[in-house]
Amino acid sequence: MSREAVSDFLHAVEHSQKVRKAASSCRSDDELIALANQLGFSVNQRDLNQDSRDSAMTQWFEVSRINSSFQPPKT
């Protein structure tokens, strides 16, 4: 459905030992998506792919020299 759904699911994984244990037993994206859906999160393969790309882009931007040109000047 959206990156928000993936984010909400990851939040649940981080904050619930039961969900974390269930997620750690998943051996494929399909199993992870099925778990998310079973728990009420509208997640699909496209969402996982998009989240992965978005995260990689964010990480690159944080370490890129380009990032410094978007920062306000220090005063």
PDB file of N, H, CA, C and O in Angstrom:
ATOM      1  N   MET A   1       0.820  -1.182   0.000  1.00  0.00           N
ATOM      2  CA  MET A   1       0.000   0.000   0.000  1.00  0.00           C
ATOM      3  C   MET A   1       0.868   1.251   0.000  1.00  0.00           C
ATOM      4  O   MET A   1       0.666   2.143  -0.823  1.00  0.00           O
ATOM      5  N   SER A   2       1.840   1.326   0.921  1.00  0.00           N
ATOM      6  H   SER A   2       2.004   0.601   1.589  1.00  0.00           H
ATOM      7  CA  SER A   2       2.670   2.509   0.970  1.00  0.00           C
ATOM      8  C   SER A   2       3.887   2.262   1.839  1.00  0.00           C
ATOM      9  O   SER A   2       3.992   1.268   2.558  1.00  0.00           O
ATOM     10  N   ARG A   3       4.793   3.208   1.738  1.00  0.00           N
ATOM     11  H   ARG A   3       4.707   4.015   1.155  1.00  0.00           H
ATOM     12  CA  ARG A   3       5.963   3.130   2.612  1.00  0.00           C
ATOM     13  C   ARG A   3       5.525   3.253   4.071  1.00  0.00           C
ATOM     14  O   ARG A   3       6.161   2.704   4.971  1.00  0.00           O
ATOM     15  N   GLU A   4       4.430   3.981   4.288  1.00  0.00           N
ATOM     16  H   GLU A   4       3.914   4.426   3.557  1.00  0.00           H
ATOM     17  CA  GLU A   4       3.913   4.132   5.648  1.00  0.00           C
ATOM     18  C   GLU A   4       3.512   2.776   6.228  1.00  0.00           C
ATOM     19  O   GLU A   4       3.763   2.507   7.403  1.00  0.00           O
ATOM     20  N   ALA A   5       2.895   1.925   5.419  1.00  0.00           N
ATOM     21  H   ALA A   5       2.691   2.143   4.465  1.00  0.00           H
ATOM     22  CA  ALA A   5       2.492   0.593   5.898  1.00  0.00           C
ATOM     23  C   ALA A   5       3.728  -0.229   6.254  1.00  0.00           C
ATOM     24  O   ALA A   5       3.740  -0.933   7.264  1.00  0.00           O
ATOM     25  N   VAL A   6       4.765  -0.139   5.424  1.00  0.00           N
ATOM     26  H   VAL A   6       4.756   0.432   4.604  1.00  0.00           H
ATOM     27  CA  VAL A   6       6.014  -0.858   5.716  1.00  0.00           C
ATOM     28  C   VAL A   6       6.615  -0.311   7.004  1.00  0.00           C
ATOM     29  O   VAL A   6       7.053  -1.069   7.868  1.00  0.00           O
ATOM     30  N   SER A   7       6.630   1.010   7.122  1.00  0.00           N
ATOM     31  H   SER A   7       6.275   1.626   6.419  1.00  0.00           H
ATOM     32  CA  SER A   7       7.178   1.647   8.317  1.00  0.00           C
ATOM     33  C   SER A   7       6.412   1.224   9.567  1.00  0.00           C
ATOM     34  O   SER A   7       7.016   0.946  10.603  1.00  0.00           O
ATOM     35  N   ASP A   8       5.102   1.175   9.475  1.00  0.00           N
ATOM     36  H   ASP A   8       4.611   1.401   8.633  1.00  0.00           H
ATOM     37  CA  ASP A   8       4.273   0.754  10.613  1.00  0.00           C
ATOM     38  C   ASP A   8       4.554  -0.699  10.981  1.00  0.00           C
ATOM     39  O   ASP A   8       4.626  -1.046  12.160  1.00  0.00           O
ATOM     40  N   PHE A   9       4.711  -1.538   9.972  1.00  0.00           N
ATOM     41  H   PHE A   9       4.652  -1.256   9.014  1.00  0.00           H
ATOM     42  CA  PHE A   9       5.022  -2.948  10.228  1.00  0.00           C
ATOM     43  C   PHE A   9       6.389  -3.078  10.895  1.00  0.00           C
ATOM     44  O   PHE A   9       6.542  -3.828  11.859  1.00  0.00           O
ATOM     45  N   LEU A  10       7.377  -2.354  10.387  1.00  0.00           N
ATOM     46  H   LEU A  10       7.253  -1.745   9.604  1.00  0.00           H
ATOM     47  CA  LEU A  10       8.715  -2.403  10.989  1.00  0.00           C
ATOM     48  C   LEU A  10       8.691  -1.895  12.427  1.00  0.00           C
ATOM     49  O   LEU A  10       9.406  -2.411  13.286  1.00  0.00           O
ATOM     50  N   HIS A  11       7.872  -0.891  12.683  1.00  0.00           N
ATOM     51  H   HIS A  11       7.290  -0.472  11.986  1.00  0.00           H
ATOM     52  CA  HIS A  11       7.714  -0.388  14.047  1.00  0.00           C
ATOM     53  C   HIS A  11       7.168  -1.498  14.954  1.00  0.00           C
ATOM     54  O   HIS A  11       7.633  -1.675  16.080  1.00  0.00           O
ATOM     55  N   ALA A  12       6.188  -2.233  14.454  1.00  0.00           N
ATOM     56  H   ALA A  12       5.810  -2.089  13.539  1.00  0.00           H
ATOM     57  CA  ALA A  12       5.621  -3.344  15.225  1.00  0.00           C
ATOM     58  C   ALA A  12       6.670  -4.417  15.482  1.00  0.00           C
ATOM     59  O   ALA A  12       6.730  -4.986  16.572  1.00  0.00           O
ATOM     60  N   VAL A  13       7.498  -4.692  14.473  1.00  0.00           N
ATOM     61  H   VAL A  13       7.449  -4.230  13.588  1.00  0.00           H
ATOM     62  CA  VAL A  13       8.562  -5.695  14.626  1.00  0.00           C
ATOM     63  C   VAL A  13       9.546  -5.244  15.705  1.00  0.00           C
ATOM     64  O   VAL A  13       9.971  -6.039  16.543  1.00  0.00           O
ATOM     65  N   GLU A  14       9.898  -3.965  15.674  1.00  0.00           N
ATOM     66  H   GLU A  14       9.552  -3.319  14.993  1.00  0.00           H
ATOM     67  CA  GLU A  14      10.866  -3.437  16.638  1.00  0.00           C
ATOM     68  C   GLU A  14      10.327  -3.407  18.067  1.00  0.00           C
ATOM     69  O   GLU A  14      11.095  -3.537  19.020  1.00  0.00           O
ATOM     70  N   HIS A  15       9.030  -3.240  18.221  1.00  0.00           N
ATOM     71  H   HIS A  15       8.406  -3.134  17.447  1.00  0.00           H
ATOM     72  CA  HIS A  15       8.472  -3.025  19.555  1.00  0.00           C
ATOM     73  C   HIS A  15       7.682  -4.194  20.129  1.00  0.00           C
ATOM     74  O   HIS A  15       7.151  -4.100  21.235  1.00  0.00           O
ATOM     75  N   SER A  16       7.603  -5.278  19.396  1.00  0.00           N
ATOM     76  H   SER A  16       8.034  -5.354  18.498  1.00  0.00           H
ATOM     77  CA  SER A  16       6.885  -6.448  19.904  1.00  0.00           C
ATOM     78  C   SER A  16       7.752  -7.693  19.748  1.00  0.00           C
ATOM     79  O   SER A  16       8.096  -8.094  18.636  1.00  0.00           O
ATOM     80  N   GLN A  17       8.093  -8.285  20.865  1.00  0.00           N
ATOM     81  H   GLN A  17       7.813  -7.960  21.769  1.00  0.00           H
ATOM     82  CA  GLN A  17       8.926  -9.487  20.828  1.00  0.00           C
ATOM     83  C   GLN A  17       8.238 -10.603  20.044  1.00  0.00           C
ATOM     84  O   GLN A  17       8.891 -11.336  19.300  1.00  0.00           O
ATOM     85  N   LYS A  18       6.938 -10.732  20.208  1.00  0.00           N
ATOM     86  H   LYS A  18       6.407 -10.137  20.812  1.00  0.00           H
ATOM     87  CA  LYS A  18       6.185 -11.773  19.507  1.00  0.00           C
ATOM     88  C   LYS A  18       6.258 -11.563  17.988  1.00  0.00           C
ATOM     89  O   LYS A  18       6.501 -12.510  17.240  1.00  0.00           O
ATOM     90  N   VAL A  19       6.047 -10.327  17.537  1.00  0.00           N
ATOM     91  H   VAL A  19       5.849  -9.558  18.145  1.00  0.00           H
ATOM     92  CA  VAL A  19       6.090 -10.032  16.103  1.00  0.00           C
ATOM     93  C   VAL A  19       7.524 -10.189  15.588  1.00  0.00           C
ATOM     94  O   VAL A  19       7.737 -10.714  14.495  1.00  0.00           O
ATOM     95  N   ARG A  20       8.501  -9.735  16.370  1.00  0.00           N
ATOM     96  H   ARG A  20       8.328  -9.308  17.258  1.00  0.00           H
ATOM     97  CA  ARG A  20       9.910  -9.859  15.984  1.00  0.00           C
ATOM     98  C   ARG A  20      10.294 -11.325  15.798  1.00  0.00           C
ATOM     99  O   ARG A  20      10.991 -11.677  14.846  1.00  0.00           O
ATOM    100  N   LYS A  21       9.834 -12.173  16.711  1.00  0.00           N
ATOM    101  H   LYS A  21       9.268 -11.888  17.485  1.00  0.00           H
ATOM    102  CA  LYS A  21      10.139 -13.606  16.612  1.00  0.00           C
ATOM    103  C   LYS A  21       9.500 -14.199  15.357  1.00  0.00           C
ATOM    104  O   LYS A  21      10.125 -14.984  14.644  1.00  0.00           O
ATOM    105  N   ALA A  22       8.258 -13.819  15.098  1.00  0.00           N
ATOM    106  H   ALA A  22       7.750 -13.182  15.677  1.00  0.00           H
ATOM    107  CA  ALA A  22       7.567 -14.324  13.900  1.00  0.00           C
ATOM    108  C   ALA A  22       8.256 -13.838  12.639  1.00  0.00           C
ATOM    109  O   ALA A  22       8.415 -14.600  11.685  1.00  0.00           O
ATOM    110  N   ALA A  23       8.667 -12.578  12.624  1.00  0.00           N
ATOM    111  H   ALA A  23       8.539 -11.960  13.399  1.00  0.00           H
ATOM    112  CA  ALA A  23       9.339 -12.026  11.436  1.00  0.00           C
ATOM    113  C   ALA A  23      10.695 -12.686  11.214  1.00  0.00           C
ATOM    114  O   ALA A  23      11.095 -12.916  10.073  1.00  0.00           O
ATOM    115  N   SER A  24      11.398 -12.988  12.290  1.00  0.00           N
ATOM    116  H   SER A  24      11.073 -12.800  13.217  1.00  0.00           H
ATOM    117  CA  SER A  24      12.723 -13.601  12.148  1.00  0.00           C
ATOM    118  C   SER A  24      12.644 -15.021  11.606  1.00  0.00           C
ATOM    119  O   SER A  24      13.629 -15.542  11.083  1.00  0.00           O
ATOM    120  N   SER A  25      11.479 -15.651  11.728  1.00  0.00           N
ATOM    121  H   SER A  25      10.678 -15.228  12.153  1.00  0.00           H
ATOM    122  CA  SER A  25      11.328 -17.011  11.199  1.00  0.00           C
ATOM    123  C   SER A  25      10.936 -17.010   9.717  1.00  0.00           C
ATOM    124  O   SER A  25      10.920 -18.065   9.081  1.00  0.00           O
ATOM    125  N   CYS A  26      10.623 -15.843   9.170  1.00  0.00           N
ATOM    126  H   CYS A  26      10.636 -14.986   9.686  1.00  0.00           H
ATOM    127  CA  CYS A  26      10.274 -15.751   7.743  1.00  0.00           C
ATOM    128  C   CYS A  26      11.523 -15.994   6.904  1.00  0.00           C
ATOM    129  O   CYS A  26      12.591 -15.449   7.182  1.00  0.00           O
ATOM    130  N   ARG A  27      11.372 -16.818   5.879  1.00  0.00           N
ATOM    131  H   ARG A  27      10.504 -17.261   5.653  1.00  0.00           H
ATOM    132  CA  ARG A  27      12.513 -17.184   5.036  1.00  0.00           C
ATOM    133  C   ARG A  27      12.446 -16.564   3.652  1.00  0.00           C
ATOM    134  O   ARG A  27      13.327 -16.801   2.826  1.00  0.00           O
ATOM    135  N   SER A  28      11.421 -15.779   3.388  1.00  0.00           N
ATOM    136  H   SER A  28      10.705 -15.586   4.059  1.00  0.00           H
ATOM    137  CA  SER A  28      11.294 -15.135   2.079  1.00  0.00           C
ATOM    138  C   SER A  28      10.453 -13.879   2.220  1.00  0.00           C
ATOM    139  O   SER A  28       9.770 -13.675   3.224  1.00  0.00           O
ATOM    140  N   ASP A  29      10.517 -13.048   1.202  1.00  0.00           N
ATOM    141  H   ASP A  29      11.072 -13.213   0.387  1.00  0.00           H
ATOM    142  CA  ASP A  29       9.664 -11.857   1.179  1.00  0.00           C
ATOM    143  C   ASP A  29       8.197 -12.247   1.237  1.00  0.00           C
ATOM    144  O   ASP A  29       7.397 -11.589   1.902  1.00  0.00           O
ATOM    145  N   ASP A  30       7.849 -13.316   0.540  1.00  0.00           N
ATOM    146  H   ASP A  30       8.499 -13.850  -0.001  1.00  0.00           H
ATOM    147  CA  ASP A  30       6.446 -13.762   0.526  1.00  0.00           C
ATOM    148  C   ASP A  30       5.956 -14.101   1.934  1.00  0.00           C
ATOM    149  O   ASP A  30       4.836 -13.753   2.307  1.00  0.00           O
ATOM    150  N   GLU A  31       6.799 -14.782   2.712  1.00  0.00           N
ATOM    151  H   GLU A  31       7.709 -15.064   2.409  1.00  0.00           H
ATOM    152  CA  GLU A  31       6.427 -15.121   4.084  1.00  0.00           C
ATOM    153  C   GLU A  31       6.317 -13.858   4.943  1.00  0.00           C
ATOM    154  O   GLU A  31       5.417 -13.749   5.775  1.00  0.00           O
ATOM    155  N   LEU A  32       7.221 -12.918   4.742  1.00  0.00           N
ATOM    156  H   LEU A  32       7.952 -13.006   4.066  1.00  0.00           H
ATOM    157  CA  LEU A  32       7.193 -11.676   5.501  1.00  0.00           C
ATOM    158  C   LEU A  32       5.952 -10.856   5.153  1.00  0.00           C
ATOM    159  O   LEU A  32       5.312 -10.282   6.034  1.00  0.00           O
ATOM    160  N   ILE A  33       5.619 -10.805   3.869  1.00  0.00           N
ATOM    161  H   ILE A  33       6.139 -11.271   3.154  1.00  0.00           H
ATOM    162  CA  ILE A  33       4.417 -10.096   3.425  1.00  0.00           C
ATOM    163  C   ILE A  33       3.169 -10.767   3.996  1.00  0.00           C
ATOM    164  O   ILE A  33       2.248 -10.090   4.453  1.00  0.00           O
ATOM    165  N   ALA A  34       3.143 -12.083   3.970  1.00  0.00           N
ATOM    166  H   ALA A  34       3.891 -12.633   3.599  1.00  0.00           H
ATOM    167  CA  ALA A  34       1.997 -12.814   4.523  1.00  0.00           C
ATOM    168  C   ALA A  34       1.837 -12.514   6.011  1.00  0.00           C
ATOM    169  O   ALA A  34       0.718 -12.329   6.488  1.00  0.00           O
ATOM    170  N   LEU A  35       2.941 -12.464   6.742  1.00  0.00           N
ATOM    171  H   LEU A  35       3.851 -12.613   6.355  1.00  0.00           H
ATOM    172  CA  LEU A  35       2.884 -12.138   8.166  1.00  0.00           C
ATOM    173  C   LEU A  35       2.345 -10.720   8.359  1.00  0.00           C
ATOM    174  O   LEU A  35       1.456 -10.494   9.180  1.00  0.00           O
ATOM    175  N   ALA A  36       2.883  -9.777   7.605  1.00  0.00           N
ATOM    176  H   ALA A  36       3.605  -9.960   6.937  1.00  0.00           H
ATOM    177  CA  ALA A  36       2.421  -8.383   7.720  1.00  0.00           C
ATOM    178  C   ALA A  36       0.920  -8.294   7.454  1.00  0.00           C
ATOM    179  O   ALA A  36       0.185  -7.648   8.200  1.00  0.00           O
ATOM    180  N   ASN A  37       0.478  -8.947   6.390  1.00  0.00           N
ATOM    181  H   ASN A  37       1.075  -9.472   5.783  1.00  0.00           H
ATOM    182  CA  ASN A  37      -0.947  -8.927   6.043  1.00  0.00           C
ATOM    183  C   ASN A  37      -1.791  -9.589   7.129  1.00  0.00           C
ATOM    184  O   ASN A  37      -2.872  -9.105   7.465  1.00  0.00           O
ATOM    185  N   GLN A  38      -1.296 -10.686   7.671  1.00  0.00           N
ATOM    186  H   GLN A  38      -0.417 -11.079   7.398  1.00  0.00           H
ATOM    187  CA  GLN A  38      -2.010 -11.402   8.735  1.00  0.00           C
ATOM    188  C   GLN A  38      -2.179 -10.503   9.962  1.00  0.00           C
ATOM    189  O   GLN A  38      -3.168 -10.610  10.687  1.00  0.00           O
ATOM    190  N   LEU A  39      -1.207  -9.621  10.184  1.00  0.00           N
ATOM    191  H   LEU A  39      -0.404  -9.535   9.595  1.00  0.00           H
ATOM    192  CA  LEU A  39      -1.254  -8.722  11.330  1.00  0.00           C
ATOM    193  C   LEU A  39      -2.000  -7.418  11.026  1.00  0.00           C
ATOM    194  O   LEU A  39      -2.094  -6.532  11.875  1.00  0.00           O
ATOM    195  N   GLY A  40      -2.526  -7.316   9.807  1.00  0.00           N
ATOM    196  H   GLY A  40      -2.450  -8.036   9.117  1.00  0.00           H
ATOM    197  CA  GLY A  40      -3.336  -6.160   9.462  1.00  0.00           C
ATOM    198  C   GLY A  40      -2.606  -5.033   8.747  1.00  0.00           C
ATOM    199  O   GLY A  40      -3.164  -3.949   8.576  1.00  0.00           O
ATOM    200  N   PHE A  41      -1.365  -5.271   8.326  1.00  0.00           N
ATOM    201  H   PHE A  41      -0.911  -6.151   8.465  1.00  0.00           H
ATOM    202  CA  PHE A  41      -0.605  -4.262   7.601  1.00  0.00           C
ATOM    203  C   PHE A  41      -0.731  -4.534   6.106  1.00  0.00           C
ATOM    204  O   PHE A  41      -0.471  -5.649   5.653  1.00  0.00           O
ATOM    205  N   SER A  42      -1.122  -3.538   5.352  1.00  0.00           N
ATOM    206  H   SER A  42      -1.334  -2.633   5.720  1.00  0.00           H
ATOM    207  CA  SER A  42      -1.310  -3.697   3.899  1.00  0.00           C
ATOM    208  C   SER A  42       0.027  -3.508   3.184  1.00  0.00           C
ATOM    209  O   SER A  42       0.328  -2.428   2.674  1.00  0.00           O
ATOM    210  N   VAL A  43       0.813  -4.568   3.158  1.00  0.00           N
ATOM    211  H   VAL A  43       0.568  -5.444   3.573  1.00  0.00           H
ATOM    212  CA  VAL A  43       2.152  -4.547   2.570  1.00  0.00           C
ATOM    213  C   VAL A  43       2.179  -5.521   1.416  1.00  0.00           C
ATOM    214  O   VAL A  43       1.595  -6.602   1.495  1.00  0.00           O
ATOM    215  N   ASN A  44       2.860  -5.142   0.331  1.00  0.00           N
ATOM    216  H   ASN A  44       3.334  -4.264   0.267  1.00  0.00           H
ATOM    217  CA  ASN A  44       3.051  -6.063  -0.791  1.00  0.00           C
ATOM    218  C   ASN A  44       4.495  -5.974  -1.274  1.00  0.00           C
ATOM    219  O   ASN A  44       5.277  -5.178  -0.755  1.00  0.00           O
ATOM    220  N   GLN A  45       4.845  -6.781  -2.257  1.00  0.00           N
ATOM    221  H   GLN A  45       4.210  -7.428  -2.678  1.00  0.00           H
ATOM    222  CA  GLN A  45       6.226  -6.840  -2.749  1.00  0.00           C
ATOM    223  C   GLN A  45       6.689  -5.483  -3.267  1.00  0.00           C
ATOM    224  O   GLN A  45       7.833  -5.083  -3.047  1.00  0.00           O
ATOM    225  N   ARG A  46       5.812  -4.791  -3.943  1.00  0.00           N
ATOM    226  H   ARG A  46       4.883  -5.116  -4.122  1.00  0.00           H
ATOM    227  CA  ARG A  46       6.177  -3.478  -4.477  1.00  0.00           C
ATOM    228  C   ARG A  46       6.564  -2.525  -3.347  1.00  0.00           C
ATOM    229  O   ARG A  46       7.511  -1.750  -3.480  1.00  0.00           O
ATOM    230  N   ASP A  47       5.828  -2.585  -2.232  1.00  0.00           N
ATOM    231  H   ASP A  47       5.059  -3.215  -2.124  1.00  0.00           H
ATOM    232  CA  ASP A  47       6.145  -1.743  -1.080  1.00  0.00           C
ATOM    233  C   ASP A  47       7.539  -2.050  -0.543  1.00  0.00           C
ATOM    234  O   ASP A  47       8.309  -1.138  -0.242  1.00  0.00           O
ATOM    235  N   LEU A  48       7.862  -3.343  -0.425  1.00  0.00           N
ATOM    236  H   LEU A  48       7.237  -4.083  -0.670  1.00  0.00           H
ATOM    237  CA  LEU A  48       9.193  -3.720   0.057  1.00  0.00           C
ATOM    238  C   LEU A  48      10.276  -3.231  -0.885  1.00  0.00           C
ATOM    239  O   LEU A  48      11.306  -2.723  -0.443  1.00  0.00           O
ATOM    240  N   ASN A  49      10.048  -3.384  -2.185  1.00  0.00           N
ATOM    241  H   ASN A  49       9.211  -3.797  -2.545  1.00  0.00           H
ATOM    242  CA  ASN A  49      11.035  -2.925  -3.162  1.00  0.00           C
ATOM    243  C   ASN A  49      11.211  -1.416  -3.090  1.00  0.00           C
ATOM    244  O   ASN A  49      12.334  -0.913  -3.102  1.00  0.00           O
ATOM    245  N   GLN A  50      10.101  -0.701  -3.015  1.00  0.00           N
ATOM    246  H   GLN A  50       9.189  -1.110  -3.005  1.00  0.00           H
ATOM    247  CA  GLN A  50      10.158   0.763  -2.952  1.00  0.00           C
ATOM    248  C   GLN A  50      10.852   1.218  -1.678  1.00  0.00           C
ATOM    249  O   GLN A  50      11.665   2.141  -1.710  1.00  0.00           O
ATOM    250  N   ASP A  51      10.538   0.579  -0.558  1.00  0.00           N
ATOM    251  H   ASP A  51       9.878  -0.172  -0.532  1.00  0.00           H
ATOM    252  CA  ASP A  51      11.156   0.951   0.707  1.00  0.00           C
ATOM    253  C   ASP A  51      12.661   0.726   0.648  1.00  0.00           C
ATOM    254  O   ASP A  51      13.440   1.537   1.149  1.00  0.00           O
ATOM    255  N   SER A  52      13.059  -0.370   0.037  1.00  0.00           N
ATOM    256  H   SER A  52      12.427  -1.029  -0.370  1.00  0.00           H
ATOM    257  CA  SER A  52      14.484  -0.669  -0.098  1.00  0.00           C
ATOM    258  C   SER A  52      15.184   0.403  -0.931  1.00  0.00           C
ATOM    259  O   SER A  52      16.260   0.876  -0.565  1.00  0.00           O
ATOM    260  N   ARG A  53      14.571   0.781  -2.048  1.00  0.00           N
ATOM    261  H   ARG A  53      13.697   0.396  -2.345  1.00  0.00           H
ATOM    262  CA  ARG A  53      15.154   1.829  -2.896  1.00  0.00           C
ATOM    263  C   ARG A  53      15.188   3.168  -2.166  1.00  0.00           C
ATOM    264  O   ARG A  53      16.189   3.882  -2.218  1.00  0.00           O
ATOM    265  N   ASP A  54      14.104   3.505  -1.492  1.00  0.00           N
ATOM    266  H   ASP A  54      13.290   2.925  -1.449  1.00  0.00           H
ATOM    267  CA  ASP A  54      14.044   4.770  -0.757  1.00  0.00           C
ATOM    268  C   ASP A  54      15.100   4.817   0.344  1.00  0.00           C
ATOM    269  O   ASP A  54      15.759   5.837   0.543  1.00  0.00           O
ATOM    270  N   SER A  55      15.251   3.716   1.047  1.00  0.00           N
ATOM    271  H   SER A  55      14.716   2.887   0.885  1.00  0.00           H
ATOM    272  CA  SER A  55      16.240   3.662   2.122  1.00  0.00           C
ATOM    273  C   SER A  55      17.653   3.794   1.572  1.00  0.00           C
ATOM    274  O   SER A  55      18.487   4.492   2.147  1.00  0.00           O
ATOM    275  N   ALA A  56      17.918   3.125   0.462  1.00  0.00           N
ATOM    276  H   ALA A  56      17.240   2.557  -0.005  1.00  0.00           H
ATOM    277  CA  ALA A  56      19.247   3.221  -0.157  1.00  0.00           C
ATOM    278  C   ALA A  56      19.518   4.645  -0.626  1.00  0.00           C
ATOM    279  O   ALA A  56      20.628   5.152  -0.465  1.00  0.00           O
ATOM    280  N   MET A  57      18.518   5.284  -1.199  1.00  0.00           N
ATOM    281  H   MET A  57      17.617   4.872  -1.330  1.00  0.00           H
ATOM    282  CA  MET A  57      18.672   6.653  -1.660  1.00  0.00           C
ATOM    283  C   MET A  57      18.912   7.595  -0.480  1.00  0.00           C
ATOM    284  O   MET A  57      19.774   8.472  -0.548  1.00  0.00           O
ATOM    285  N   THR A  58      18.166   7.418   0.576  1.00  0.00           N
ATOM    286  H   THR A  58      17.466   6.706   0.630  1.00  0.00           H
ATOM    287  CA  THR A  58      18.340   8.252   1.763  1.00  0.00           C
ATOM    288  C   THR A  58      19.725   8.068   2.350  1.00  0.00           C
ATOM    289  O   THR A  58      20.380   9.042   2.722  1.00  0.00           O
ATOM    290  N   GLN A  59      20.171   6.833   2.435  1.00  0.00           N
ATOM    291  H   GLN A  59      19.638   6.042   2.133  1.00  0.00           H
ATOM    292  CA  GLN A  59      21.499   6.554   2.975  1.00  0.00           C
ATOM    293  C   GLN A  59      22.580   7.185   2.098  1.00  0.00           C
ATOM    294  O   GLN A  59      23.527   7.779   2.614  1.00  0.00           O
ATOM    295  N   TRP A  60      22.445   7.061   0.787  1.00  0.00           N
ATOM    296  H   TRP A  60      21.675   6.579   0.368  1.00  0.00           H
ATOM    297  CA  TRP A  60      23.419   7.661  -0.117  1.00  0.00           C
ATOM    298  C   TRP A  60      23.443   9.173   0.062  1.00  0.00           C
ATOM    299  O   TRP A  60      24.511   9.779   0.137  1.00  0.00           O
ATOM    300  N   PHE A  61      22.267   9.775   0.131  1.00  0.00           N
ATOM    301  H   PHE A  61      21.399   9.283   0.070  1.00  0.00           H
ATOM    302  CA  PHE A  61      22.175  11.223   0.250  1.00  0.00           C
ATOM    303  C   PHE A  61      22.824  11.716   1.538  1.00  0.00           C
ATOM    304  O   PHE A  61      23.450  12.776   1.552  1.00  0.00           O
ATOM    305  N   GLU A  62      22.679  10.955   2.615  1.00  0.00           N
ATOM    306  H   GLU A  62      22.171  10.094   2.604  1.00  0.00           H
ATOM    307  CA  GLU A  62      23.256  11.348   3.905  1.00  0.00           C
ATOM    308  C   GLU A  62      24.777  11.388   3.869  1.00  0.00           C
ATOM    309  O   GLU A  62      25.386  12.196   4.570  1.00  0.00           O
ATOM    310  N   VAL A  63      25.400  10.536   3.070  1.00  0.00           N
ATOM    311  H   VAL A  63      24.906   9.879   2.501  1.00  0.00           H
ATOM    312  CA  VAL A  63      26.865  10.503   3.014  1.00  0.00           C
ATOM    313  C   VAL A  63      27.425  11.225   1.796  1.00  0.00           C
ATOM    314  O   VAL A  63      28.641  11.359   1.658  1.00  0.00           O
ATOM    315  N   SER A  64      26.569  11.679   0.933  1.00  0.00           N
ATOM    316  H   SER A  64      25.581  11.570   1.045  1.00  0.00           H
ATOM    317  CA  SER A  64      26.985  12.337  -0.297  1.00  0.00           C
ATOM    318  C   SER A  64      27.476  13.763  -0.039  1.00  0.00           C
ATOM    319  O   SER A  64      27.043  14.424   0.905  1.00  0.00           O
ATOM    320  N   ARG A  65      28.372  14.212  -0.884  1.00  0.00           N
ATOM    321  H   ARG A  65      28.723  13.675  -1.650  1.00  0.00           H
ATOM    322  CA  ARG A  65      28.815  15.603  -0.820  1.00  0.00           C
ATOM    323  C   ARG A  65      27.672  16.553  -1.185  1.00  0.00           C
ATOM    324  O   ARG A  65      27.657  17.706  -0.752  1.00  0.00           O
ATOM    325  N   ILE A  66      26.741  16.078  -1.961  1.00  0.00           N
ATOM    326  H   ILE A  66      26.754  15.142  -2.313  1.00  0.00           H
ATOM    327  CA  ILE A  66      25.595  16.901  -2.364  1.00  0.00           C
ATOM    328  C   ILE A  66      24.821  17.354  -1.145  1.00  0.00           C
ATOM    329  O   ILE A  66      24.317  18.477  -1.111  1.00  0.00           O
ATOM    330  N   ASN A  67      24.721  16.502  -0.152  1.00  0.00           N
ATOM    331  H   ASN A  67      25.130  15.590  -0.180  1.00  0.00           H
ATOM    332  CA  ASN A  67      23.959  16.813   1.054  1.00  0.00           C
ATOM    333  C   ASN A  67      24.420  18.119   1.675  1.00  0.00           C
ATOM    334  O   ASN A  67      23.591  18.905   2.133  1.00  0.00           O
ATOM    335  N   SER A  68      25.700  18.363   1.700  1.00  0.00           N
ATOM    336  H   SER A  68      26.373  17.725   1.328  1.00  0.00           H
ATOM    337  CA  SER A  68      26.202  19.573   2.352  1.00  0.00           C
ATOM    338  C   SER A  68      25.738  20.839   1.640  1.00  0.00           C
ATOM    339  O   SER A  68      25.609  21.884   2.278  1.00  0.00           O
ATOM    340  N   SER A  69      25.486  20.772   0.348  1.00  0.00           N
ATOM    341  H   SER A  69      25.590  19.923  -0.170  1.00  0.00           H
ATOM    342  CA  SER A  69      25.039  21.960  -0.361  1.00  0.00           C
ATOM    343  C   SER A  69      23.593  22.318  -0.036  1.00  0.00           C
ATOM    344  O   SER A  69      23.147  23.426  -0.336  1.00  0.00           O
ATOM    345  N   PHE A  70      22.859  21.392   0.574  1.00  0.00           N
ATOM    346  H   PHE A  70      23.222  20.492   0.817  1.00  0.00           H
ATOM    347  CA  PHE A  70      21.476  21.658   0.948  1.00  0.00           C
ATOM    348  C   PHE A  70      21.338  22.052   2.415  1.00  0.00           C
ATOM    349  O   PHE A  70      20.238  22.352   2.878  1.00  0.00           O
ATOM    350  N   GLN A  71      22.425  22.052   3.128  1.00  0.00           N
ATOM    351  H   GLN A  71      23.319  21.809   2.752  1.00  0.00           H
ATOM    352  CA  GLN A  71      22.390  22.417   4.537  1.00  0.00           C
ATOM    353  C   GLN A  71      22.465  23.934   4.667  1.00  0.00           C
ATOM    354  O   GLN A  71      23.166  24.588   3.895  1.00  0.00           O
ATOM    355  N   PRO A  72      21.751  24.493   5.630  1.00  0.00           N
ATOM    356  CA  PRO A  72      21.848  25.945   5.825  1.00  0.00           C
ATOM    357  C   PRO A  72      23.249  26.305   6.320  1.00  0.00           C
ATOM    358  O   PRO A  72      23.886  25.515   7.018  1.00  0.00           O
ATOM    359  N   PRO A  73      23.721  27.479   5.963  1.00  0.00           N
ATOM    360  CA  PRO A  73      25.050  27.884   6.423  1.00  0.00           C
ATOM    361  C   PRO A  73      25.091  27.967   7.949  1.00  0.00           C
ATOM    362  O   PRO A  73      24.134  28.400   8.591  1.00  0.00           O
ATOM    363  N   LYS A  74      26.202  27.549   8.501  1.00  0.00           N
ATOM    364  H   LYS A  74      26.980  27.198   7.979  1.00  0.00           H
ATOM    365  CA  LYS A  74      26.366  27.608   9.959  1.00  0.00           C
ATOM    366  C   LYS A  74      26.724  29.031  10.345  1.00  0.00           C
ATOM    367  O   LYS A  74      27.573  29.676   9.730  1.00  0.00           O
ATOM    368  N   THR A  75      26.049  29.496  11.381  1.00  0.00           N
ATOM    369  H   THR A  75      25.359  28.972  11.881  1.00  0.00           H
ATOM    370  CA  THR A  75      26.316  30.879  11.827  1.00  0.00           C
ATOM    371  C   THR A  75      26.838  30.912  13.225  1.00  0.00           C
ATOM    372  O   THR A  75      27.113  31.988  13.756  1.00  0.00           O
TER     373      THR A  75
END
